[in-house]
Amino acid sequence: MTETARVLLTAAILSVVVLTAFVWRLSRPDRAPHQKLVDQLYLSQWAALLLAASGAVSIGLAVSAAAAPLAPLEVIAGLVTIGSSLLVLRREPREALGAAGALFLLHALFDWAHRPSLLVVAFIPPWWIVGSATYDVYLAALCLVARRKADTP
């Protein structure tokens, strides 16, 4: 495992732990409705930021191998991901979390399409494809869990 892979794995694990703890706290039944709404807003903003970062990574990978045949496709996918993160920021918190969950799932499908039988991109390491798709699916699940309406006593 390279040093870069270790750093990225550590960052992913730490972010998953922090976001999971935040969603667990958000989904507790004893939360006041106004506090839950504020927490959903914060989570949707973080989700938009992570979506934009995913798009930036795609662009960065493509720029590092600009001569590769599918590099322009990666740049376009990155720009679309960044643009879609702006849509998340412009929605109400519950809608934003639903949109972010759907967009993370779409990004996971795009990542998974980089497997050898589908969209072969030589400049993306195989470990990144699996890791990014897994991370996206987990973030989508967190967004969709946090989206649920408050439980009424």
C-alpha positions in Angstrom: 0.0 0.0 0.0 1.4 3.4 -1.0 1.7 6.3 1.4 -1.0 8.2 -0.6 -3.4 5.2 -0.2 -2.7 5.1 3.5 -3.5 8.9 3.9 -6.7 8.6 1.8 -7.8 5.5 3.7 -7.2 7.3 7.1 -9.1 10.4 5.9 -12.0 8.2 4.7 -12.2 6.3 7.9 -12.1 9.4 10.0 -14.8 11.2 8.0 -17.0 8.1 8.1 -16.7 7.9 11.9 -17.4 11.6 12.4 -20.4 11.6 10.0 -21.8 8.4 11.4 -21.7 9.8 14.9 -23.3 13.0 13.6 -26.1 11.1 11.9 -26.6 8.9 14.9 -27.0 12.0 17.1 -29.3 13.6 14.5 -31.6 10.6 14.3 -32.2 10.2 18.0 -35.9 10.5 18.9 -35.2 13.0 21.8 -34.0 15.7 19.4 -36.1 18.9 19.2 -37.5 19.3 15.7 -35.8 22.7 15.1 -32.4 21.2 16.2 -32.9 18.2 13.8 -33.7 20.6 11.0 -30.5 22.6 11.7 -28.5 19.4 11.9 -30.0 18.2 8.6 -28.9 21.5 7.1 -25.3 21.1 8.3 -25.2 17.5 7.0 -26.5 18.6 3.6 -23.9 21.2 3.4 -21.1 18.7 4.3 -22.6 16.3 1.7 -22.4 19.1 -1.0 -18.8 19.7 0.0 -18.0 16.0 -0.3 -19.7 15.8 -3.7 -17.7 18.7 -4.9 -14.5 17.1 -3.6 -15.4 13.9 -5.5 -15.7 15.9 -8.7 -12.4 17.7 -8.0 -10.7 14.3 -7.6 -12.0 13.2 -11.0 -10.7 16.3 -12.6 -7.3 15.9 -10.8 -7.0 12.3 -12.0 -7.8 13.4 -15.6 -5.4 16.3 -15.5 -2.6 14.0 -14.3 -3.1 11.9 -17.4 -4.2 14.5 -19.9 -3.1 12.5 -22.9 -5.2 9.5 -21.9 -8.1 8.7 -24.3 -10.9 9.0 -21.6 -9.4 12.0 -19.7 -12.0 14.5 -21.1 -14.8 12.2 -20.0 -13.4 12.3 -16.4 -13.2 16.1 -16.6 -16.8 16.3 -17.7 -17.9 13.9 -15.0 -16.1 15.9 -12.4 -17.6 19.2 -13.6 -21.1 17.6 -13.5 -20.5 16.4 -10.0 -19.4 19.8 -8.9 -22.4 21.4 -10.5 -24.8 18.9 -9.0 -23.3 19.7 -5.5 -24.5 23.3 -6.1 -28.1 21.9 -6.5 -27.8 20.3 -3.1 -26.9 23.6 -1.5 -30.0 25.3 -3.0 -32.6 22.9 -1.6 -34.4 22.6 1.8 -32.5 20.3 4.2 -34.6 17.1 3.7 -34.7 17.6 -0.1 -31.0 18.3 -0.1 -30.2 15.1 1.8 -32.4 13.1 -0.6 -30.7 14.7 -3.6 -27.2 14.2 -2.1 -28.1 10.5 -1.4 -29.1 10.0 -5.0 -26.1 11.9 -6.4 -23.7 9.8 -4.2 -25.3 6.6 -5.6 -25.0 7.9 -9.2 -21.3 8.8 -8.5 -20.8 5.3 -7.0 -22.2 3.8 -10.2 -19.9 5.9 -12.3 -17.0 4.9 -10.2 -18.0 1.2 -10.5 -18.2 1.6 -14.3 -14.4 2.1 -14.3 -14.0 -1.7 -13.9 -12.1 -3.5 -16.7 -15.3 -4.9 -18.4 -16.9 -1.5 -18.8 -15.2 1.9 -18.8 -11.4 1.2 -18.8 -9.5 4.2 -17.6 -5.8 3.3 -17.1 -4.9 6.3 -15.0 -7.3 5.4 -12.2 -5.9 2.8 -9.7 -8.2 -0.2 -9.1 -8.1 0.4 -5.3 -9.5 3.9 -5.9 -12.4 2.6 -7.9 -13.5 0.2 -5.2 -12.8 2.6 -2.3 -14.6 5.5 -3.9 -17.6 3.5 -4.8 -17.9 2.1 -1.3 -17.4 5.5 0.3 -20.1 7.0 -2.0 -22.6 4.3 -1.1 -22.0 4.7 2.6 -22.4 8.5 2.4 -25.6 8.0 0.4 -27.0 5.7 3.1 -26.1 8.3 5.8 -27.9 11.0 3.9 -31.0 8.9 3.4 -31.1 7.9 7.1 -30.7 11.5 8.2 -33.5 12.5 5.8 -36.2 10.7 7.7 -38.9 12.8 9.3 -38.7 13.4 13.0 -40.5 10.8 15.1 -43.5 12.2 16.8 -44.0 11.1 20.4 
